Amino acid sequence: MASGKLAGPVAVVEDVAGAALDRLALTHDIRWEPDAWVDPDLLRHVMCEAHAVVVRNKAQITAQLLDAAPDLRIVARAGVGLDNIDIAAANAAGVVVSAARGANAVSVAEHTVLLALGVLRDVVAQDRAVRDGTWNRVPGRELSGKTWGLLGLGATGRAVAELLRGFRMRVVAHDPYVSVAEPWVATTGVELTDLDTVLGAADVLSVHLPETAETAGLLDAVRLAAMKPNAVLVNVGRGAVVDEQALADAVRAGALGGAGLDVRAVEPPGASPLDAVSRVLYTPHIAGITEESQERIVQLLAEDIEAVLAGQSARNAVGSVGKAR
């Protein structure tokens, strides 16, 4: 090419940026279309010409889009969840799917603890009260010495377990895909057990699960009723895991002590029964988004894009295809 750049355009179709992508732009043609996910026709047009595409969680990478992109070699996901990518179709097309799993685990873990403490100390209500001229020193609750339950022991669940060692908490967890024989289990002191035991023991329960056929609606009215009446639920996994109406009913009735939600069943959410319930703390799916995590994520994705476009294997491939055909 006259520009001296390598063949193989890279399309960025959501709001993803960072120093590693800037460096990649020195050697590859990059098309920046951060709003392409909003326009299906534009997204299709951009992908038709791309050898690599960078997405977050909004662009829906379907079998139809993959069929329309004959030169596509890699879909690089700036994040962890893969709900928006048809992995089976990518595998069939010989397209690598790369995700920076674990790169935002520390950020998610810190935010998980923040949400729990925010509810336990009723931080939002106290802030509003002070701004309104009220100085009411209402007692909160501590984490230290309590029991924390984890649903899901992927990178973020494990990172939470590591943080909680500093709070001197008992940590119980349920993940049918994790073996007690794994070395890190003993190191963190996590007690692996069944779901019912975790629900009944937890003073704080945090959800780190993807949305699957197994997990959708997992925390329904029956399972929420199995928790302690003052327990706090934190969801940083996927919104569909929790029945929002059942959660609102439980917190309103005093059957649960509150909830901290970074994810919702529909994002951005519309009106919810949770909106009028006190001791429910929202954040807009930002648990994994920090300056540090985004630089790590973009670095990993840029490395995988360079590797795949050079005919090598991606280190962070999540499908069955590690090297583009």
C-alpha positions in Angstrom: 0.0 0.0 0.0 1.2 3.5 -0.7 0.8 4.4 2.9 3.2 1.7 3.9 0.6 0.2 6.2 -0.2 -3.5 6.2 -3.2 -4.8 4.3 -6.3 -5.6 6.2 -8.5 -2.8 7.5 -9.5 -2.8 11.1 -13.0 -1.5 11.9 -13.8 -0.1 15.4 -17.6 -0.1 15.5 -18.1 0.9 19.2 -16.5 3.4 21.6 -13.2 1.7 22.1 -9.9 3.6 22.2 -6.5 3.4 23.8 -2.8 3.8 23.3 -2.5 0.3 21.8 -5.1 1.0 19.1 -3.3 4.2 18.3 -0.1 2.2 17.9 -1.9 -0.3 15.7 -3.1 2.6 13.5 0.6 3.2 12.6 0.8 -0.1 10.8 -2.8 -0.9 9.9 -5.6 1.1 8.3 -8.2 1.6 11.0 -11.8 2.8 10.3 -13.2 4.5 13.3 -17.0 4.1 13.3 -17.9 4.2 17.1 -21.7 4.5 16.3 -21.9 1.9 13.6 -23.6 -0.5 16.0 -26.7 1.8 16.0 -27.1 1.5 12.2 -27.4 -2.1 10.9 -26.7 -1.0 7.3 -23.6 0.9 8.2 -22.4 -1.9 10.4 -22.9 -4.4 7.6 -21.1 -2.1 5.1 -18.1 -1.6 7.5 -17.8 -5.3 8.3 -17.9 -6.2 4.6 -14.6 -4.5 4.1 -12.9 -5.4 7.4 -10.3 -8.0 8.2 -10.8 -7.3 11.9 -13.6 -5.7 13.9 -13.5 -4.3 17.4 -16.7 -4.3 19.5 -17.9 -3.9 23.0 -21.3 -5.3 24.0 -23.7 -3.4 21.7 -22.8 -4.4 18.2 -24.7 -7.7 17.4 -22.3 -9.9 15.5 -24.8 -12.3 13.9 -24.4 -15.2 11.5 -25.8 -13.0 8.8 -23.2 -10.3 9.4 -20.4 -12.9 9.4 -21.7 -14.3 6.1 -21.5 -10.8 4.7 -17.9 -10.3 5.7 -15.8 -12.7 3.6 -12.5 -11.2 4.5 -13.1 -11.0 8.2 -10.5 -12.8 10.3 -11.1 -11.7 13.9 -13.8 -10.2 16.1 -12.1 -8.5 19.1 -14.4 -8.1 22.1 -13.4 -5.2 24.4 -14.7 -6.9 27.5 -15.7 -10.2 29.0 -19.3 -11.2 28.1 -20.0 -12.7 24.7 -23.8 -12.3 24.5 -23.6 -10.2 21.4 -21.4 -12.5 19.3 -22.6 -15.7 17.6 -19.7 -17.8 18.6 -20.9 -20.9 16.8 -21.3 -18.9 13.5 -17.8 -17.4 14.0 -16.4 -20.9 14.5 -18.1 -22.2 11.4 -16.8 -19.2 9.4 -13.3 -19.7 10.6 -13.3 -16.3 12.3 -11.3 -15.9 15.5 -13.2 -14.4 18.5 -10.9 -12.7 21.0 -12.0 -11.4 24.4 -9.8 -9.9 27.1 -11.1 -12.1 29.8 -9.6 -11.3 33.2 -8.2 -7.9 32.1 -11.0 -6.0 34.0 -11.3 -8.5 36.9 -9.7 -6.2 39.4 -11.9 -3.3 38.4 -15.0 -5.4 38.6 -14.0 -6.8 42.0 -13.4 -3.4 43.5 -16.7 -2.2 42.2 -18.5 -5.2 43.6 -17.2 -4.4 47.1 -18.1 -0.7 46.6 -21.7 -1.6 45.8 -22.0 -3.8 48.8 -20.5 -1.1 51.1 -22.7 1.5 49.5 -25.8 -0.4 50.4 -24.6 -1.5 53.8 -23.8 2.1 54.7 -26.8 3.6 52.7 -24.3 6.0 51.1 -26.6 7.5 48.5 -29.4 8.3 51.0 -26.9 9.8 53.5 -25.3 12.0 50.8 -28.7 13.3 49.8 -29.7 13.9 53.4 -26.6 16.0 54.1 -27.1 18.0 50.9 -30.7 18.6 52.1 -29.5 19.9 55.5 -30.0 16.8 57.5 -27.3 15.6 59.8 -28.6 12.2 60.9 -25.9 9.8 62.0 -27.7 6.5 61.1 -25.6 3.3 61.9 -24.6 1.1 59.0 -23.2 -2.4 58.9 -19.7 -3.8 58.5 -18.4 -6.4 56.2 -15.7 -7.7 58.5 -16.5 -11.1 60.1 -19.5 -11.7 57.9 -20.1 -14.3 55.2 -19.8 -13.4 51.5 -21.4 -15.6 48.9 -20.1 -15.8 45.3 -22.1 -17.1 42.4 -19.6 -17.8 39.6 -15.9 -18.2 40.0 -14.5 -16.9 36.8 -11.9 -14.2 36.8 -14.1 -11.6 38.5 -15.4 -13.9 41.2 -11.9 -15.0 42.0 -10.7 -11.4 42.2 -13.5 -10.6 44.7 -12.4 -13.6 46.8 -8.8 -12.2 46.8 -10.1 -8.7 48.0 -12.2 -10.2 50.7 -9.2 -11.7 52.4 -8.5 -8.2 53.7 -12.0 -8.0 55.2 -11.5 -11.2 57.2 -14.7 -12.6 55.7 -15.8 -16.2 55.3 -16.3 -16.7 51.5 -18.6 -19.4 50.3 -19.2 -20.0 46.5 -21.1 -22.0 44.0 -19.8 -22.8 40.5 -20.4 -26.3 39.1 -17.5 -25.8 36.6 -14.9 -25.3 39.3 -13.1 -28.1 41.2 -12.1 -27.9 44.8 -8.8 -29.4 43.7 -7.8 -26.2 41.8 -4.8 -24.6 43.7 -6.3 -21.1 44.0 -9.3 -22.4 45.9 -7.1 -23.3 48.9 -5.1 -20.1 48.6 -8.1 -17.9 48.8 -9.9 -19.9 51.4 -13.1 -20.1 49.3 -15.5 -22.8 50.4 -17.1 -24.5 47.4 -20.6 -25.7 48.1 -24.1 -26.0 46.6 -26.3 -23.1 45.6 -28.8 -23.5 48.4 -26.0 -23.4 51.1 -24.6 -20.2 49.5 -28.0 -18.5 49.5 -28.7 -19.4 53.1 -25.2 -18.4 54.4 -24.5 -15.2 52.6 -24.7 -11.8 54.3 -23.7 -10.4 50.9 -24.3 -12.4 47.7 -22.5 -11.3 44.5 -23.4 -12.5 41.1 -20.7 -13.1 38.5 -22.6 -15.2 36.0 -23.1 -14.9 32.3 -26.6 -15.1 30.8 -27.2 -18.6 29.6 -30.1 -21.0 29.5 -29.0 -22.2 32.9 -28.7 -18.8 34.6 -31.5 -16.8 33.2 -34.0 -16.1 36.0 -31.8 -18.1 38.4 -32.5 -15.7 41.3 -36.3 -15.8 41.3 -38.7 -15.2 44.2 -38.1 -18.7 45.7 -34.3 -18.4 45.7 -34.4 -14.8 47.0 -36.7 -16.0 49.8 -34.0 -18.5 50.8 -31.6 -15.7 51.7 -31.1 -14.0 55.0 -33.6 -11.2 55.6 -30.9 -8.6 55.9 -28.7 -9.9 53.2 -27.5 -7.7 50.4 -27.5 -8.8 46.7 -24.9 -7.4 44.3 -25.1 -8.2 40.6 -22.2 -7.4 38.3 -22.8 -10.4 36.0 -25.8 -10.2 33.8 -29.1 -8.6 34.6 -31.2 -11.5 33.3 -29.9 -13.7 36.2 -32.1 -11.8 38.7 -35.9 -11.4 38.6 -36.2 -7.6 39.2 -39.8 -7.8 40.2 -39.1 -10.5 42.8 -36.1 -8.5 44.0 -38.1 -5.3 44.4 -40.8 -7.2 46.3 -38.2 -8.8 48.6 -36.4 -5.5 49.5 -39.6 -3.6 49.9 -41.0 -6.2 52.3 -37.8 -6.3 54.3 -37.0 -9.8 53.2 -33.7 -8.6 51.9 -31.5 -5.8 53.2 -30.9 -4.2 49.8 -29.2 -4.5 46.4 -26.4 -3.0 44.3 -27.0 -3.5 40.6 -24.4 -2.7 37.9 -26.3 -4.7 35.3 -29.9 -4.9 34.2 -32.1 -7.2 32.2 -32.5 -4.5 29.6 -29.8 -1.9 29.1 -30.4 1.0 29.3 -33.3 0.1 31.4 -36.8 1.6 31.3 -39.0 2.1 34.3 -38.5 -0.7 36.9 -40.3 -1.7 40.1 -36.9 -1.3 41.8 -36.9 2.5 41.1 -39.1 3.3 44.0 -37.4 1.0 46.5 -34.9 2.4 49.0 -31.6 0.6 49.6 -31.2 -0.2 45.9 -28.1 1.3 44.4 -27.6 1.5 40.6 -24.6 2.0 38.4 -24.7 1.9 34.6 -22.7 -1.3 33.8 -19.4 0.3 34.6 -17.9 -2.2 37.0 -15.2 -3.2 34.6 -14.6 0.2 33.1 -11.6 2.0 34.6 -8.7 3.8 32.9 -6.4 0.9 33.9 -8.6 -1.9 32.8 -9.4 -0.3 29.4 -5.7 0.1 28.6 -5.1 -3.6 29.5 -8.1 -4.7 27.4 -7.1 -2.7 24.4 -3.5 -3.9 24.6 -4.6 -7.6 24.6 -6.9 -7.0 21.7 -4.4 -5.1 19.6 -1.9 -7.9 20.1 -4.4 -10.5 19.0 -5.4 -8.5 15.9 -1.8 -8.1 14.9 -1.2 -11.8 15.4 -4.2 -13.0 13.5 -3.7 -10.6 10.6 -0.1 -11.9 10.4 -1.3 -15.5 10.2 -0.5 -16.4 13.8 -2.7 -17.6 16.7 -4.6 -15.3 19.0 -3.6 -15.7 22.7 -7.1 -14.7 23.9 -9.3 -16.7 21.5 -12.5 -17.9 23.1 -14.1 -19.9 20.3 -12.7 -23.1 18.7 -10.8 -21.0 16.2 -7.4 -19.7 17.4 -6.0 -18.8 14.0 -8.0 -17.5 11.0 -8.4 -20.0 8.2 
